[in-house]
Amino acid sequence: MLQTWNPWQELEDIQRRFDRGFRGGRMLNSWVPATDIVEDEEGLYLYLDLPDVAEDSLEVNSEQNTLKVKATRNYLKK
């Protein structure tokens, strides 16, 4: 029995698995920041590492058991 190996197909499979695992299958331009989630008697707290993001640019929405955080990041420093 002859088996062939396609290294390019292997790399594409790895990329697809990576995208699904870290981005949940979402658009490739999405970014997932470092996140801590803490729960205590008073509630649930989400801490996001968002460098260069102004607080007034944050949009937080909850829909169908999914929390979405959208922000505008200022890459240019003065």
Distance bins in CASP14 RR format, pairs under 12 A and 6 or more apart:
PFRMAT RR
TARGET T0000
AUTHOR 0000-0000-0000
RMODE 2
METHOD distances of the structure
MODEL  1
4 10 0 0 0 0 0 1 0 0 0 0 0
5 11 0 0 0 0 0 1 0 0 0 0 0
6 12 0 0 0 0 1 0 0 0 0 0 0
6 13 0 0 0 0 1 0 0 0 0 0 0
7 13 0 0 0 0 0 1 0 0 0 0 0
7 14 0 0 0 0 0 1 0 0 0 0 0
8 14 0 0 0 0 0 1 0 0 0 0 0
8 15 0 0 0 0 0 1 0 0 0 0 0
9 15 0 0 0 0 0 1 0 0 0 0 0
9 16 0 0 0 0 0 1 0 0 0 0 0
10 16 0 0 0 0 0 1 0 0 0 0 0
10 17 0 0 0 0 0 1 0 0 0 0 0
11 17 0 0 0 0 0 1 0 0 0 0 0
11 18 0 0 0 0 0 1 0 0 0 0 0
12 18 0 0 0 0 0 1 0 0 0 0 0
12 19 0 0 0 0 0 1 0 0 0 0 0
13 19 0 0 0 0 0 1 0 0 0 0 0
13 20 0 0 0 0 0 1 0 0 0 0 0
14 20 0 0 0 0 0 1 0 0 0 0 0
14 21 0 0 0 0 0 1 0 0 0 0 0
15 21 0 0 0 0 0 1 0 0 0 0 0
15 22 0 0 0 0 0 1 0 0 0 0 0
15 23 0 0 0 0 0 1 0 0 0 0 0
15 25 0 0 0 0 0 1 0 0 0 0 0
15 28 0 0 0 0 1 0 0 0 0 0 0
16 22 0 0 0 0 0 1 0 0 0 0 0
16 23 0 0 0 0 0 1 0 0 0 0 0
16 24 0 0 0 0 0 1 0 0 0 0 0
16 25 0 0 0 0 1 0 0 0 0 0 0
16 28 0 0 0 0 0 1 0 0 0 0 0
17 23 0 0 0 0 0 1 0 0 0 0 0
17 24 0 0 0 0 0 1 0 0 0 0 0
17 25 0 0 0 0 0 1 0 0 0 0 0
18 24 0 0 0 0 0 1 0 0 0 0 0
18 25 0 0 0 0 0 1 0 0 0 0 0
18 28 0 0 0 0 0 1 0 0 0 0 0
19 25 1 0 1 0 0 0 0 0 0 0 0
19 26 0 0 0 0 1 0 0 0 0 0 0
19 27 0 0 0 0 1 0 0 0 0 0 0
19 28 1 0 0 1 0 0 0 0 0 0 0
19 29 0 0 0 0 0 1 0 0 0 0 0
19 30 0 0 0 0 1 0 0 0 0 0 0
19 32 0 0 0 0 0 1 0 0 0 0 0
20 26 0 0 0 0 1 0 0 0 0 0 0
20 28 0 0 0 0 0 1 0 0 0 0 0
21 32 0 0 0 0 1 0 0 0 0 0 0
22 28 0 0 0 0 0 1 0 0 0 0 0
22 30 0 0 0 0 1 0 0 0 0 0 0
22 31 0 0 0 0 1 0 0 0 0 0 0
22 32 1 0 0 1 0 0 0 0 0 0 0
22 33 0 0 0 0 0 1 0 0 0 0 0
23 29 0 0 0 0 1 0 0 0 0 0 0
23 30 1 0 1 0 0 0 0 0 0 0 0
23 31 0 0 0 0 1 0 0 0 0 0 0
23 32 1 0 0 1 0 0 0 0 0 0 0
24 30 0 0 0 0 1 0 0 0 0 0 0
24 32 0 0 0 0 1 0 0 0 0 0 0
24 66 0 0 0 0 0 1 0 0 0 0 0
25 32 0 0 0 0 0 1 0 0 0 0 0
26 32 0 0 0 0 1 0 0 0 0 0 0
26 66 0 0 0 0 0 1 0 0 0 0 0
26 68 0 0 0 0 0 1 0 0 0 0 0
30 68 0 0 0 0 0 1 0 0 0 0 0
30 69 0 0 0 0 0 1 0 0 0 0 0
30 70 0 0 0 0 1 0 0 0 0 0 0
30 71 0 0 0 0 0 1 0 0 0 0 0
31 48 0 0 0 0 0 1 0 0 0 0 0
31 49 0 0 0 0 0 1 0 0 0 0 0
31 50 0 0 0 0 1 0 0 0 0 0 0
31 51 0 0 0 0 0 1 0 0 0 0 0
31 53 0 0 0 0 0 1 0 0 0 0 0
31 69 0 0 0 0 0 1 0 0 0 0 0
31 70 0 0 0 0 0 1 0 0 0 0 0
31 71 0 0 0 0 1 0 0 0 0 0 0
31 73 0 0 0 0 1 0 0 0 0 0 0
32 48 0 0 0 0 1 0 0 0 0 0 0
32 49 0 0 0 0 0 1 0 0 0 0 0
32 50 0 0 0 0 0 1 0 0 0 0 0
32 68 0 0 0 0 0 1 0 0 0 0 0
32 69 0 0 0 0 1 0 0 0 0 0 0
33 46 0 0 0 0 0 1 0 0 0 0 0
33 47 0 0 0 0 1 0 0 0 0 0 0
33 48 1 0 1 0 0 0 0 0 0 0 0
33 49 1 0 1 0 0 0 0 0 0 0 0
33 50 1 0 1 0 0 0 0 0 0 0 0
33 51 0 0 0 0 1 0 0 0 0 0 0
33 52 0 0 0 0 0 1 0 0 0 0 0
33 53 0 0 0 0 1 0 0 0 0 0 0
33 58 0 0 0 0 0 1 0 0 0 0 0
33 69 0 0 0 0 1 0 0 0 0 0 0
33 70 0 0 0 0 0 1 0 0 0 0 0
33 71 0 0 0 0 1 0 0 0 0 0 0
33 73 0 0 0 0 0 1 0 0 0 0 0
34 46 0 0 0 0 0 1 0 0 0 0 0
34 47 0 0 0 0 1 0 0 0 0 0 0
34 48 1 0 0 1 0 0 0 0 0 0 0
34 49 1 0 1 0 0 0 0 0 0 0 0
34 50 0 0 0 0 1 0 0 0 0 0 0
34 51 0 0 0 0 1 0 0 0 0 0 0
35 45 0 0 0 0 0 1 0 0 0 0 0
35 46 1 0 0 1 0 0 0 0 0 0 0
35 47 1 0 0 1 0 0 0 0 0 0 0
35 48 1 0 1 0 0 0 0 0 0 0 0
35 49 1 0 0 1 0 0 0 0 0 0 0
35 50 0 0 0 0 1 0 0 0 0 0 0
35 67 0 0 0 0 0 1 0 0 0 0 0
35 69 0 0 0 0 1 0 0 0 0 0 0
36 44 0 0 0 0 0 1 0 0 0 0 0
36 45 0 0 0 0 1 0 0 0 0 0 0
36 46 1 0 0 1 0 0 0 0 0 0 0
36 47 1 0 1 0 0 0 0 0 0 0 0
36 48 0 0 0 0 1 0 0 0 0 0 0
36 49 0 0 0 0 1 0 0 0 0 0 0
37 43 0 0 0 0 0 1 0 0 0 0 0
37 44 1 0 0 1 0 0 0 0 0 0 0
37 45 1 0 0 1 0 0 0 0 0 0 0
37 46 1 0 1 0 0 0 0 0 0 0 0
37 47 1 0 0 1 0 0 0 0 0 0 0
37 48 0 0 0 0 1 0 0 0 0 0 0
37 67 0 0 0 0 1 0 0 0 0 0 0
38 44 1 0 0 1 0 0 0 0 0 0 0
38 45 1 0 1 0 0 0 0 0 0 0 0
38 46 0 0 0 0 1 0 0 0 0 0 0
38 47 1 0 0 1 0 0 0 0 0 0 0
39 45 1 0 0 1 0 0 0 0 0 0 0
39 46 0 0 0 0 0 1 0 0 0 0 0
44 62 0 0 0 0 0 1 0 0 0 0 0
44 67 0 0 0 0 1 0 0 0 0 0 0
46 58 0 0 0 0 0 1 0 0 0 0 0
46 60 0 0 0 0 1 0 0 0 0 0 0
46 62 0 0 0 0 0 1 0 0 0 0 0
46 67 1 0 0 1 0 0 0 0 0 0 0
46 68 0 0 0 0 0 1 0 0 0 0 0
46 69 0 0 0 0 1 0 0 0 0 0 0
47 69 0 0 0 0 0 1 0 0 0 0 0
48 55 0 0 0 0 0 1 0 0 0 0 0
48 58 0 0 0 0 1 0 0 0 0 0 0
48 60 0 0 0 0 1 0 0 0 0 0 0
48 67 0 0 0 0 0 1 0 0 0 0 0
48 69 1 0 0 1 0 0 0 0 0 0 0
48 70 0 0 0 0 0 1 0 0 0 0 0
48 71 0 0 0 0 1 0 0 0 0 0 0
49 69 0 0 0 0 0 1 0 0 0 0 0
49 71 0 0 0 0 0 1 0 0 0 0 0
49 73 0 0 0 0 0 1 0 0 0 0 0
50 57 0 0 0 0 1 0 0 0 0 0 0
50 58 1 0 0 1 0 0 0 0 0 0 0
50 60 0 0 0 0 0 1 0 0 0 0 0
50 69 0 0 0 0 1 0 0 0 0 0 0
50 70 0 0 0 0 0 1 0 0 0 0 0
50 71 1 0 0 1 0 0 0 0 0 0 0
50 72 0 0 0 0 0 1 0 0 0 0 0
50 73 1 0 0 1 0 0 0 0 0 0 0
50 74 0 0 0 0 0 1 0 0 0 0 0
51 71 0 0 0 0 0 1 0 0 0 0 0
51 73 1 0 0 1 0 0 0 0 0 0 0
51 74 0 0 0 0 1 0 0 0 0 0 0
51 75 0 0 0 0 0 1 0 0 0 0 0
51 77 0 0 0 0 0 1 0 0 0 0 0
52 71 0 0 0 0 1 0 0 0 0 0 0
52 72 0 0 0 0 1 0 0 0 0 0 0
52 73 1 0 1 0 0 0 0 0 0 0 0
52 74 1 0 1 0 0 0 0 0 0 0 0
52 75 1 0 0 1 0 0 0 0 0 0 0
52 76 0 0 0 0 1 0 0 0 0 0 0
52 77 1 0 0 1 0 0 0 0 0 0 0
52 78 0 0 0 0 0 1 0 0 0 0 0
53 59 0 0 0 0 0 1 0 0 0 0 0
53 69 0 0 0 0 1 0 0 0 0 0 0
53 70 0 0 0 0 0 1 0 0 0 0 0
53 71 1 0 1 0 0 0 0 0 0 0 0
53 72 1 0 0 1 0 0 0 0 0 0 0
53 73 1 0 1 0 0 0 0 0 0 0 0
53 74 1 0 0 1 0 0 0 0 0 0 0
53 75 0 0 0 0 0 1 0 0 0 0 0
54 71 0 0 0 0 1 0 0 0 0 0 0
54 72 1 0 0 1 0 0 0 0 0 0 0
54 73 0 0 0 0 1 0 0 0 0 0 0
54 74 1 0 0 1 0 0 0 0 0 0 0
55 71 0 0 0 0 1 0 0 0 0 0 0
55 72 0 0 0 0 0 1 0 0 0 0 0
56 71 0 0 0 0 1 0 0 0 0 0 0
56 72 0 0 0 0 1 0 0 0 0 0 0
56 74 0 0 0 0 0 1 0 0 0 0 0
57 69 0 0 0 0 0 1 0 0 0 0 0
57 70 0 0 0 0 1 0 0 0 0 0 0
57 71 1 0 1 0 0 0 0 0 0 0 0
57 72 1 0 1 0 0 0 0 0 0 0 0
57 73 1 0 0 1 0 0 0 0 0 0 0
57 74 0 0 0 0 1 0 0 0 0 0 0
58 68 0 0 0 0 0 1 0 0 0 0 0
58 69 1 0 0 1 0 0 0 0 0 0 0
58 70 1 0 0 1 0 0 0 0 0 0 0
58 71 1 0 1 0 0 0 0 0 0 0 0
58 72 0 0 0 0 1 0 0 0 0 0 0
58 73 0 0 0 0 0 1 0 0 0 0 0
59 67 0 0 0 0 0 1 0 0 0 0 0
59 68 1 0 0 1 0 0 0 0 0 0 0
59 69 1 0 0 1 0 0 0 0 0 0 0
59 70 1 0 1 0 0 0 0 0 0 0 0
59 71 1 0 0 1 0 0 0 0 0 0 0
59 72 0 0 0 0 1 0 0 0 0 0 0
60 66 0 0 0 0 0 1 0 0 0 0 0
60 67 1 0 0 1 0 0 0 0 0 0 0
60 68 1 0 0 1 0 0 0 0 0 0 0
60 69 1 0 1 0 0 0 0 0 0 0 0
60 70 1 0 0 1 0 0 0 0 0 0 0
60 71 0 0 0 0 1 0 0 0 0 0 0
61 67 1 0 0 1 0 0 0 0 0 0 0
61 68 1 0 1 0 0 0 0 0 0 0 0
61 69 0 0 0 0 1 0 0 0 0 0 0
61 70 1 0 0 1 0 0 0 0 0 0 0
62 68 1 0 0 1 0 0 0 0 0 0 0
62 69 0 0 0 0 0 1 0 0 0 0 0
END
